[in-house]
């Protein structure tokens, strides 16, 4: 499912590409702003869903996020504020998905799939050692609590800085940096125990 096709399908299913009925300019402008923000964010939202271990349900999750946005998004938000709100809703929807399924198995499968896809773009040969190391990283991430895993996913899978992560998760920049530090330390400890890295 490509990002542009996904957003087009979601917009079409919501009837957003062709406003119908009698609406004032205000709701039409709100819908237009949501459509533009969704279009600009769809790729990152899809990557977030995959990195959170929910790639198996990506289409359903993104559709439900879009429908929530259509019916309950806060009014008067700027593009960046609406984008952050969409990230928060997507993260919460992924957490709901994990609560309904065996979280450990789903996170492992989602992260492993994401790593395979991301590494297939790189020209370097994929050695058995590389695959084993990726599996060790995946297992370490899978074992973490959401409080540590989510900031790491946003930072290293979506290349966000601590300020952006804080705005999405609704926490101060200093808390994000503390959690990133703790998450990296937990990851390093797990990898050392698995025989990777140095003391």
C-alpha positions in Angstrom: 0.0 0.0 0.0 1.7 3.2 -1.1 1.4 6.3 1.0 -0.1 8.4 -1.8 -2.6 5.6 -2.7 -3.5 5.2 1.0 -4.2 8.9 1.5 -6.2 9.1 -1.7 -8.3 6.1 -0.8 -8.9 7.5 2.7 -9.9 10.9 1.4 -12.2 9.3 -1.2 -13.8 7.0 1.4 -14.5 10.0 3.6 -15.9 12.0 0.7 -13.4 14.7 1.4 -12.3 15.2 -2.2 -15.8 16.3 -3.2 -17.6 18.2 -0.4 -21.4 17.7 -0.7 -24.4 19.4 0.8 -24.6 22.8 2.3 -21.6 23.8 4.3 -20.3 27.1 5.4 -16.8 28.1 4.3 -15.5 27.5 7.9 -16.1 23.7 7.9 -14.9 23.5 4.3 -11.7 25.3 5.2 -11.3 23.0 8.2 -11.7 19.9 6.0 -9.3 21.3 3.4 -6.7 21.9 6.1 -7.2 18.4 7.4 -6.8 17.0 3.9 -3.6 18.9 3.3 -2.1 17.9 6.7 -3.1 14.3 6.2 -1.6 14.3 2.7 1.7 15.7 4.1 1.7 13.3 7.1 0.4 10.0 5.7 3.8 8.6 4.9 5.2 9.3 8.4 2.0 8.0 10.0 2.3 4.7 8.0 5.9 4.4 9.1 5.0 5.1 12.7 2.3 2.4 12.6 4.8 -0.1 11.1 7.5 0.8 13.7 5.0 0.5 16.5 4.5 -3.2 15.5 1.1 -2.7 13.9 2.0 -3.0 10.2 -0.4 -6.0 9.9 -3.3 -3.6 10.7 -1.9 -0.5 9.1 -4.8 0.2 6.7 -7.4 -0.3 9.5 -5.5 1.9 11.9 -4.9 4.7 9.5 -8.5 4.6 8.4 -9.8 4.8 12.0 -7.3 7.7 12.7 -8.6 9.5 9.7 -12.3 9.0 10.7 -11.5 10.2 14.2 -9.8 13.3 12.7 -12.9 13.9 10.5 -15.3 13.8 13.4 -13.3 14.9 16.4 -10.2 16.9 15.5 -9.8 20.1 17.5 -10.7 23.2 15.5 -8.5 26.1 14.7 -5.2 24.1 14.8 -2.2 25.1 12.7 -0.8 22.5 10.3 2.0 21.6 12.7 -0.5 21.3 15.7 -2.8 19.1 13.7 0.1 17.0 12.5 1.2 16.4 16.2 -2.4 15.6 17.1 -2.6 13.0 14.3 0.6 11.4 15.6 -0.8 11.2 19.2 -4.1 9.7 17.9 -2.1 7.2 15.8 0.1 6.2 18.8 -3.0 5.7 21.0 -4.7 3.6 18.3 -1.5 1.4 18.0 -1.6 1.0 21.8 -5.2 -0.1 21.6 -4.2 -2.6 18.9 -1.5 -4.1 21.1 -4.0 -4.5 24.0 -6.2 -6.6 21.8 -3.5 -8.9 20.6 -0.4 -10.6 21.9 1.7 -7.4 22.1 5.1 -9.1 22.2 4.5 -11.2 19.1 3.0 -8.2 17.1 5.8 -5.8 18.0 8.5 -8.3 17.0 6.8 -9.0 13.7 6.2 -5.3 12.9 9.8 -4.2 13.8 11.3 -7.1 12.0 9.3 -6.3 8.8 10.2 -2.6 9.0 13.9 -3.5 9.4 13.8 -5.8 6.4 12.2 -3.2 4.2 14.5 -0.4 5.3 17.6 -2.5 4.8 16.5 -3.7 1.4 17.0 -0.2 0.1 20.7 -0.2 1.1 23.2 -1.7 -1.2 25.4 -3.4 1.5 25.2 -7.2 1.6 23.0 -8.5 4.4 25.2 -11.0 6.3 24.0 -13.5 8.8 25.7 -11.4 11.5 23.7 -8.3 10.4 20.5 -10.3 10.6 21.3 -11.7 14.0 22.1 -8.2 15.3 18.8 -6.8 13.9 17.0 -9.6 15.6 18.7 -8.8 18.9 17.7 -5.1 18.6 14.2 -6.1 17.7 14.0 -8.4 20.8 15.4 -5.7 23.0 12.8 -3.1 21.7 10.0 -5.6 22.0 10.9 -6.2 25.7 10.7 -2.4 26.6 7.8 -0.6 28.1 5.9 1.8 25.8 7.3 4.7 27.8 10.8 3.9 26.6 10.1 2.3 23.3 7.8 5.0 21.8 10.4 7.9 22.1 13.1 5.6 20.6 10.8 4.6 17.7 10.0 8.3 17.0 13.7 9.3 17.3 15.4 6.6 15.3 12.7 5.2 13.0 11.2 8.6 12.1 14.2 10.9 12.7 12.4 13.3 15.0 14.2 15.5 17.5 13.3 15.6 21.2 11.2 18.8 20.8 9.0 17.2 18.2 8.7 14.0 20.2 7.7 16.0 23.3 5.0 17.9 21.4 3.6 14.6 20.1 3.6 12.8 23.4 2.6 15.8 25.4 5.7 15.9 27.6 8.6 18.3 28.2 11.7 18.1 26.1 13.8 17.3 29.1 11.5 14.2 29.9 11.9 13.0 26.3 15.7 13.3 26.5 15.7 11.4 29.8 13.6 8.6 28.3 15.8 8.5 25.2 18.8 8.2 27.4 17.2 5.5 29.6 16.0 3.6 26.4 19.4 3.7 24.8 20.9 2.4 28.0 18.4 -0.4 28.3 19.0 -1.3 24.6 22.8 -1.2 25.1 22.5 -3.5 28.2 20.3 -5.9 26.4 22.7 -6.0 23.4 25.7 -6.5 25.6 24.0 -9.4 27.3 23.3 -10.8 23.9 27.0 -10.6 23.0 27.1 -7.3 21.0 29.1 -4.2 21.6 31.8 -3.4 24.1 31.8 -2.8 27.8 
